[in-house]
Amino acid sequence: MSEIDESRAPLLDHLIELRRRLLYCIAALVVTFAVAMYFAEDIFGFLVHPLLAAGQDTVIYTEVFEAFFVQVKVAFFAAMMLSFPVIANQLWQFVAPGLYKKEKNALLPFILATPILFLTGAAMAYYVAIPMALHFLLGFDGVVGGVKREALPAIGNYLSFTMQFLFGFGIAFLLPVLLMLLERAGIVTRKQLVGARRYAIVAAFAIAAVLTPPDIGSQLLLAIPLTILYEFALIGIWFTERSRAKAKAQDETSDSTDIAETH
């Protein structure tokens, strides 16, 4: 019975620690949401700037509550991004005690690289891909069969359009982190990834076709960086393999030296 009680204690401690970390994450999300809700109109004004630059100075809402819910969604998206460092830190604080020093050193760079790569992808979407897509999609204005055709974007649809680009490009730019983690976990090898390069290029264009409008320019803006990031992942894996091999050789040398000294 005492053995059962001793085995329960660590699990209970882990559950209490997990609850505490989750409460910190929820608190961070609530606080950032309140702040973002206060600045929701300013944030949406920033998001709508590419539309204004494309020559469209009017957005509409066709349902009474649509404008309010757009502000809520904007505040929630902003809160998720603002609270991500706190959430990532709490996740790290929960996982780190159960890792060896080498595992911590291997995992920490990936956690630090995640927000940088995501923001890089989102920035490329905002400053390059979205303006190009809007230029293409708003180019259908004009007179067709004697009837005037005019774009009147709804704010809800425009927000979904923008978020699709920002999150799509941001998540796509996390490809090197994902591949390097898979290799680190032993699920794939660098040799397998090199052999699958042609399939990766096809997959990159398929992902771009799903996440971007049908114009070829927007698709190339996502497919080409994905292909380049795949190559960067292969280079990063090559460097990590070299460092692991060097560390292993040093460990074997030190072990053989210790054995020789004992004899």
C-alpha positions, 0 to 999 in steps of 0.5 A, a space after each residue: 500500500 505504501 508503494 502505491 501511495 509513493 507512486 501516486 505522489 509524483 503524478 499528483 504533483 505533476 497534475 498540480 504543476 500542470 494546473 498551475 501552468 495552465 492557469 498562468 497561460 489562461 491569465 496571460 490570454 485573458 489579460 492580453 485579450 482585454 488589452 487587445 480588445 481596447 485597441 481592436 479598432 487600431 489593430 483592425 486598421 493596421 490589418 486593413 491597410 493593404 486593402 486601402 493601399 489596393 484602392 479599396 476604401 470601403 468595407 461593409 457589414 451585412 449583419 447587425 452584430 458582424 462588426 462587433 464579432 470582428 472586433 472580438 476575433 481581432 482581439 482574440 488573434 492579437 491576444 494569442 500572438 501577444 501571450 504566446 511568449 508566456 504560454 511557451 515559457 510556461 510549457 517550457 517550465 513544465 517540460 524542462 525539469 523532466 529533460 536531461 541537460 543535453 535534451 534541454 540544449 537541443 530543444 531550447 533553440 527550436 522553441 526560440 526559433 518558433 516565434 521568429 520564423 512565424 513572425 517572418 512568415 506573417 510579415 511576408 504575408 502582410 507586406 508582400 503576399 496580401 497586397 499582391 493577392 488583393 491587386 489580383 482579386 480586386 482587378 475584376 472591377 469594371 463594367 460587364 455586359 453593361 452592368 457595373 461590377 464593384 467590390 464591396 468586401 465585408 469586414 468579416 470576410 476580409 478578416 478571415 482572408 487576412 488571417 488565412 494568409 498570416 497564419 498560413 504563411 506563419 505556420 508554413 515558415 515553421 517547416 524547418 523546426 518541424 523537420 529538425 524535431 522529427 529528425 531529432 526524435 528519430 522519426 525521419 533521417 536526413 537521407 530520407 529527407 534528401 530522397 523525398 526532396 522532389 515530393 517536398 517540392 510538389 507538396 509545397 506547391 500543393 500547400 500554396 495552392 490551398 492557402 493562397 488565391 488562384 493567381 500564380 504570383 501568390 502561389 509562388 510567393 509561398 511555394 518558393 520560400 517553402 522549398 528554400 526552407 526545406 533546404 535550410 532544414 536539411 542544412 541545419 540537420 547536417 550541422 546537428 548530425 556533425 555536432 552529435 557525431 563530434 560529441 559522441 567521438 569525444 565521449 568515446 575518447 574520454 571513456 577509453 581514456 578512463 578505462 586506460 587509466 584504471 588499468 
